[in-house]
């Protein structure tokens, strides 16, 4: 039987059931090859895990910061000081107009006596305020937006609209800290994407280099397979599955590292949140994101293996 005949027999079409059984055999045998060299496989898997855990952990941090910014009470609020000579009728007229505004969700009116009492309680100047002969504070209205996730731009437009009312003198709101905090979150998001891209390339290179060394170690075996008519597809398959296993095990280990970090940080973060009177709790990854990390790990593993096999098989020919 010559080489062409052997090659034709190897390339005969296989029924779907046989194809599935053959791929399962190759899948399990590729896992067995990783098991045969436990130290080298473990080191490669840990490198992949660390590379994937860094952007994954940063994503969890950014996601929790976004939830923290959304959970802060009064994050989108303003204090309205009415004109000094505003009457009760003027105040009620203003409150009616504000309630009709769909962008405003909650209102709280403080008359001058209530405003002075609150200022005396929280300002730390109680003794000095008690010496005043008359109340210098006007009516005060506390405004909170209907949308807790309102953007600083929309909040600024709402304040401009409120300041146009004749009963309102100044309307104060600290928007600068909101803009800075959202800019920090945006910067972290960009950094997470950039870090993910760089470390994804690192994962591909690590897996590709590991597969390249494996191919060089099995050069003689590959030459024999080619000599008896084995195609590049037939030779490539076990290496692709090996890359798949590296990606799967590496991404799973990365998730375990992130989960361990989450467990170690959850209690201190919750304790700090309670000290500030907040109900914020450190959240983990959603199931969809867990599956996404695993899927990306498998994809990167197959991609790195394919690049290495494609480069190496072209250089290995039977003598």
GIQUIVEN-V666667 format. One record per backbone hydrogen bond with DSSP energy under -1.0 kcal/mol. CO is the residue of the C=O (numbers start at 1). NH is the residue of the N-H. If there is no record, write none. Layout:
CO	NH
CO	NH
//
This chain:
2	6
3	7
4	8
5	9
6	10
7	11
9	12
15	19
16	20
17	21
18	22
19	23
20	24
21	25
22	26
23	27
24	28
25	29
26	30
27	31
28	32
29	33
30	34
31	35
32	36
37	41
38	42
39	43
40	44
41	45
42	46
43	47
44	48
45	49
46	50
47	51
48	52
49	53
50	54
52	56
53	57
54	58
55	59
56	60
57	61
58	62
59	63
60	64
61	65
62	66
63	67
64	68
65	69
66	70
67	71
72	75
76	145
78	143
79	172
80	141
81	169
83	86
87	91
88	92
89	93
90	94
91	95
92	96
93	97
94	98
95	99
96	100
98	101
101	104
103	146
106	144
108	142
110	140
111	115
112	116
113	117
114	118
115	119
116	120
117	121
118	122
119	123
125	129
126	130
129	132
139	82
140	110
141	80
142	108
143	78
144	105
144	106
147	150
151	155
152	156
153	157
154	158
155	159
156	160
157	161
158	162
159	163
162	165
165	168
167	83
170	81
172	79
173	175
175	179
176	180
177	181
178	182
179	183
180	184
181	185
182	186
183	187
184	188
185	189
186	190
187	191
188	192
189	193
190	194
191	195
192	196
193	197
194	198
195	199
196	200
197	201
198	202
199	203
200	204
201	205
202	206
203	207
204	208
205	209
206	210
207	211
208	212
209	213
210	214
211	215
212	216
213	217
214	218
216	219
218	222
219	223
220	224
221	225
222	226
223	227
224	228
225	230
226	229
231	235
232	236
233	237
236	240
237	241
238	242
239	243
240	244
241	245
242	246
243	247
244	248
245	249
246	250
247	251
248	252
249	253
250	254
251	255
252	256
253	257
254	258
255	259
256	260
257	261
258	262
259	263
260	264
261	265
262	266
265	269
266	270
267	271
268	272
269	273
270	274
271	275
272	276
273	278
274	277
286	290
287	291
288	292
289	293
290	294
291	295
292	296
293	297
294	298
295	299
296	300
297	301
298	302
299	303
300	304
301	305
302	306
303	307
304	308
305	309
306	310
307	311
308	312
309	313
312	315
//
